[in-house]
Amino acid sequence: MNLRNILFLALCLLSLDVQPTFARSGQPAPVLPEKRDEAFQVIEQRIAQQTVEIQALTSEIERQKAEFEKLNNAKASFWNVYAVPSLPIIGAVFTAIGGWLVTYLLLQQNFKKQDKIRSDELKDKEKERRELYLVDALRYFEGQTQKRSIGIAFIEAYWNEVPSLKTTWTAVLSNQAIYILSKLLDEAKLESHELDNLNRISKLLQPELLQDSQVLQIGDVLRRFNGVETDLPGEEFRELGRWKVKYLPAWQKANESI
């Protein structure tokens, strides 16, 4: 029973002094003092009990309020001690991390650049060493058939790999072709290795790679075979025919441009 109900009950009991009349008889209602006193005692007890409960509830509310204020004070102290001073610290940490990151990226970029430079230097040295080696291999073209075959093998192996030497090789092969063709013209026969050398030179030595002077020299030698080519053996005759088909049109064109 709450306080509102107790007060309502008290008002009802106090109304007993008004002496209401009965609806049917019109007589005053009887007054019962002992019942009224007993009711007042019950009311007073209830009121005292409710007062104690209200006081206890008020004390609990005050205690909870005090605890809440302590928590708020503790929270404010925490942010005052830790949060505010940590802002410059966090800023310094992020600044340091940013500096380290920039330094790392710069070092990494520098290392990559150095690696590329070293790689390029190694490639250039390797290219230079290989070119010197291949130029040195030209000493095999000294006139002997077997050595000439070795020199041609070197050029065949690196013909497409080292295009910077093609001009040099073209001049060397052109001179070798003129030498072998002149030898065939004088002797009317070639050794099998020398005939093979002539065929391999023809596969490498394309007319469009030759200078006009080289084309004219080769064409002049080929035209000197007119009238005597039928005396050549079968293999030499067929090889000579392939050279004429391949180089005489270029010789004709070079003569017209003079």
LINPEPE-V813146 format. One record per pair of residues at least 12 apart in sequence whose C-alpha atoms are under 6 Angstrom apart, sorted by the first residue. I is the first residue (numbers start at 1). J is the second residue. Records with the same first field share a line. If there is no record, write none. Layout:
I->J + J
This chain:
145->194
178->218
188->232
212->254
215->251
216->251
219->248 + 251
